[in-house]
Amino acid sequence: MNKRASHTALGFTIVELLIVIVVIAILAAITIVAYNGIQNRANDSAVQNDLESFAKVMEMQKIDSTSGTYPSIPTAAMNLKFSKGSYGMDNRSRNLEYCYNSTTDTYILMANSKSGNYFKAVNGKVSATAAASGYGICSQIGLASTNPNYPDGFYDSNNPKWATWTN
């Protein structure tokens, strides 16, 4: 008896193709979520490192000062470096806000990471903070002003640019 060899077609049914597409989509979604988490942690780390460097510079400024106090405002001469790509903006389009209380010789620098997390440096100590933006920052170091005239790192949302004291 002469049997013809049966050949199996290499085609896929629609159902098989849909299953493969769904599996690929699930794997892609997992990868994107994991990548975003890693990216957010990297931005947070960069902001925290910037604040630690800022705190060290401020401590050096205090030591070098004839009055033995922190500077009232940061300046370009301090050579402060920031990882500018890691910062997001708060509800006032700011990413860094600095306040200084001359009565208590206390400063605060609040920073907003692209992840949406806030961090602060207060007299050399860097920590995460729940969320703060706008005029409430200065009140954390005892200033009652509701409209402080202190420098921001990033301003003018219509023409975004970094302040001159941020290198």
PEHUHU-V694857 format. One record per residue. N is the residue number from 1. RES is the residue in one small letter. PHI is phi in whole degrees, -180 to 180 (* if undefined). OMEGA is omega in whole degrees, 0 to 359 (999 if undefined). BURIAL is + if it has 24 or more other ideal C-beta (glycine too) atoms within 12 Angstrom, else -. Layout:
<<N/RES/PHI/OMEGA/BURIAL> <N/RES/PHI/OMEGA/BURIAL>>
//
This chain:
<<1/m/*/182/-> <2/n/-96/180/-> <3/k/-99/175/-> <4/r/-81/178/-> <5/a/-70/179/-> <6/s/-85/179/-> <7/h/-109/179/-> <8/t/-91/179/-> <9/a/-73/180/-> <10/l/-94/179/-> <11/g/-79/179/-> <12/f/-115/177/-> <13/t/-82/178/-> <14/i/-58/181/-> <15/v/-63/179/-> <16/e/-63/178/-> <17/l/-63/179/-> <18/l/-63/178/-> <19/i/-63/179/-> <20/v/-63/180/-> <21/i/-63/179/-> <22/v/-64/179/-> <23/v/-63/178/-> <24/i/-63/179/-> <25/a/-63/179/-> <26/i/-64/178/-> <27/l/-63/178/-> <28/a/-65/180/-> <29/a/-63/179/-> <30/i/-63/180/-> <31/t/-65/180/-> <32/i/-64/179/-> <33/v/-63/179/-> <34/a/-64/180/-> <35/y/-64/179/-> <36/n/-62/178/-> <37/g/-64/178/-> <38/i/-65/180/-> <39/q/-63/178/-> <40/n/-63/178/-> <41/r/-65/178/-> <42/a/-65/178/-> <43/n/-64/178/+> <44/d/-61/179/+> <45/s/-64/179/-> <46/a/-63/179/+> <47/v/-65/179/+> <48/q/-63/177/+> <49/n/-64/177/-> <50/d/-61/180/+> <51/l/-67/177/+> <52/e/-65/176/+> <53/s/-65/178/+> <54/f/-60/181/+> <55/a/-62/178/+> <56/k/-65/178/-> <57/v/-63/180/+> <58/m/-64/178/+> <59/e/-64/178/-> <60/m/-65/178/-> <61/q/-63/180/+> <62/k/-66/179/+> <63/i/-64/182/-> <64/d/-78/183/-> <65/s/-70/177/-> <66/t/-69/180/-> <67/s/-89/181/-> <68/g/72/181/-> <69/t/-123/176/-> <70/y/-70/176/+> <71/p/-67/179/+> <72/s/-74/176/+> <73/i/-142/175/+> <74/p/-73/179/+> <75/t/-131/179/-> <76/a/-64/180/-> <77/a/-64/179/-> <78/m/-74/179/+> <79/n/56/180/-> <80/l/-79/181/+> <81/k/-110/178/-> <82/f/-133/176/+> <83/s/-81/193/+> <84/k/-59/180/+> <85/g/-74/183/-> <86/s/-97/186/+> <87/y/-101/172/+> <88/g/-105/181/+> <89/m/-125/177/+> <90/d/-84/184/+> <91/n/-72/175/-> <92/r/-108/182/+> <93/s/62/177/-> <94/r/-119/176/+> <95/n/-118/176/+> <96/l/-132/174/+> <97/e/-137/185/+> <98/y/-118/174/+> <99/c/-137/179/+> <100/y/-135/177/+> <101/n/-105/184/+> <102/s/-71/179/-> <103/t/-67/182/-> <104/t/-104/184/-> <105/d/52/181/-> <106/t/-127/174/+> <107/y/-121/172/+> <108/i/-140/171/+> <109/l/-124/179/+> <110/m/-99/181/+> <111/a/-129/180/+> <112/n/-116/178/+> <113/s/-80/175/+> <114/k/-60/179/+> <115/s/-71/183/+> <116/g/99/178/-> <117/n/-82/178/+> <118/y/-109/177/+> <119/f/-134/180/+> <120/k/-143/172/+> <121/a/-117/179/+> <122/v/-127/180/+> <123/n/45/174/+> <124/g/91/181/+> <125/k/-107/180/-> <126/v/-103/179/+> <127/s/-153/174/+> <128/a/-81/178/-> <129/t/-135/183/+> <130/a/-55/174/-> <131/a/-172/178/-> <132/a/-152/177/+> <133/s/-154/176/+> <134/g/71/190/+> <135/y/-74/181/+> <136/g/-71/182/+> <137/i/-64/184/+> <138/c/-65/180/+> <139/s/-67/179/-> <140/q/-69/177/+> <141/i/-116/173/+> <142/g/89/176/-> <143/l/-91/182/+> <144/a/-92/183/-> <145/s/-61/177/-> <146/t/-94/178/-> <147/n/-142/185/-> <148/p/-67/178/+> <149/n/-104/180/-> <150/y/-117/185/+> <151/p/-75/174/+> <152/d/-106/180/+> <153/g/-78/185/+> <154/f/-139/186/+> <155/y/-149/178/+> <156/d/60/183/-> <157/s/-63/177/-> <158/n/-76/179/-> <159/n/-138/188/-> <160/p/-59/176/-> <161/k/-156/179/-> <162/w/-88/179/+> <163/a/-68/183/+> <164/t/-67/180/-> <165/w/-80/177/+> <166/t/-102/180/+> <167/n/-87/999/->>
//
